Amino acid sequence: MEYLKIAATVIGYLTTIGGAVVLLWKCLREQKKIREGQKCQLRTAMLSTYHKNRDARRLRQYEAENFVMMYQAYKAMGGNSFIDEIYEHVTKWDVET
C-alpha cells in the first residue's frame, strides 16, 4: 500500500515536470516566431530608410542613429548578411544635423 502512494506521488511529479517541459517548449517556439517577425520589421525599416535616401545619399541625424541601432539589433538577433551591404552604403552617407 505504501508503494502505491509513493508510485502515485512520483507519477504526479513526472506529469507536472512533463507538462512544464511541454509548456516551456511551446513558449520557446513562440519566442522564435516573434524574433523572426522582429528581424523582418527591422530589415524592412532599414531598407525603407535606404531606398528613401539613396538618391541624395544623405540622412538626418536621427535617421542615421536609428539605422545603426536597428542594424545592431538585427545582427544581434542573428540577422543574415543581406543587410551588411546596405549598412556599408548608408554609413558612408552624409549626416545632416
BELNORSUL-V447451 format. One line per field, one symbol per residue. ss: DSSP state (@ for helix, = for strand, . for the rest). A space follows every 50 residues. Layout:
ss->???
This chain:
ss->.@@@@@@@@@@@@@@@@@@@@@@@@@@@@@@@@@@@@@@@@@@@@@@@@@ @@@....===@@@@@@@@@@@@@@@@.....@@@@@@@@@...===.
